[in-house]
Amino acid sequence: MDDFSEEIELFRVFFPEYRETPVVGILASLWIDESVLNHAIKTGFLALATGNQLMEVMNPPGLVPKRR
């Protein structure tokens, strides 16, 4: 997740029309360990994992994801 900002800059090199568009990081998995979830929360990522039958947002309510 720490390399995400570098990936966004590379994306913006190839697609300069999106240079001013904010990007939000999302971590999606079938299952997310609590330590990974905590790191995602600290770094401002949304975390999605499978719930009963659908993907569910695992972040606490009110989390505002960082826009890069």
N, C-alpha and C positions, 0 to 999 in steps of 0.2 A: 504494500500500500504506500510505502514511502516513495516509491518511484513513480507514483501516479502523476505528480506535477510535471515530471520530465516527459512522460508520455503525452500529456496534454500539449506541451510546447511543441513536440514533434507533430502532433495532429494539426496544430495551428500553422506549422510551416507548410504542410501539404494542402491545407484548406484555409487559406488566409481570410476567406469570407466569413469565417467563424471566429476570428481573432477577438472580437468583443463579446462573444456569446459565453455566458457563464456555464461551466460544466460541473456536475455533481458526481462524485464517486459513489458507486454502488458495489457492494460485495454480495454476491449471490451464491448460495450453496444449498445442498440438500440438508446439511446440518452444520451449525456453527458452534464451535467450542466457546465457552464463556470468556476465555482469555482473548480470543480473536474478536469477539463481540465488544469487549471492553476497549481493545485497541481501535476498532472501527469507530466507536463512540468518541474516543479522545481525538482522533484525527478527522472527525467530521464526515465519515462515510455513512451512507445508509447501508444497513445489513438486512438481507432477505434470506429466509430459509423456508423449507417446506413446513407447513402446518398440518392441519387435518387432511386437506386435499389440495390446498392452494399455497402459493408463496405468501408468506406473511412478513411484514416489517418487524424486525426484532428489536429495533432501537426503542428507547423509552419515549413515551409521548412527549411532545414538545421539543424534541431535538431538531435543531436547525442545521441542516448539512452545510458544510463549507462549500462555497462556490469558488472555483479556480478559473 
